[in-house]
């Protein structure tokens, strides 16, 4: 699979609208080194909403904490700690008083929506787990902290 991702990306159905298809090849280690850095740089303008987070779909102003945290992990994997920290910081508006995280927020200044929750009232353990994994990868707080980063630095 790794060879197909690296050498034959045309073998897959194009999925350029989804953030996870942008950063997952880096997050999983299929792309490393300069190819990984180039991949993340190429998709930044499409998916990053500066200071807010990572869009889950390029055509919508939907920011999810999990996509933002997973993208943070991808940047940590290439050794770009500063961007990884910034992305993790961008998940803070998703944090609830009880420590869990809202799944997503809509940032749509054209229509006057600034941080409206979506799906309404949803907060999942998956989202919290993505944030925890990113924080651990950045800080090196646990033995598992190198899971996404150790082999790639």
HELIX and SHEET records of a PDB file:
HELIX    1   1 UNK A    2  UNK A    7  1                                   6    
HELIX    2   2 UNK A    9  UNK A   11  5                                   3    
HELIX    3   3 UNK A   19  UNK A   27  1                                   9    
HELIX    4   4 UNK A   33  UNK A   47  1                                  15    
HELIX    5   5 UNK A   65  UNK A   77  1                                  13    
HELIX    6   6 UNK A   81  UNK A   90  1                                  10    
HELIX    7   7 UNK A   92  UNK A   94  5                                   3    
HELIX    8   8 UNK A  125  UNK A  139  1                                  15    
HELIX    9   9 UNK A  143  UNK A  146  5                                   4    
HELIX   10  10 UNK A  150  UNK A  152  5                                   3    
SHEET    1   A 2 UNK A  48  UNK A  49  0                                        
SHEET    2   A 2 UNK A  53  UNK A  54 -1                                        
SHEET    1   B 3 UNK A  62  UNK A  64  0                                        
SHEET    2   B 3 UNK A 104  UNK A 108 -1                                        
SHEET    3   B 3 UNK A 113  UNK A 118 -1                                        
END                                                                             
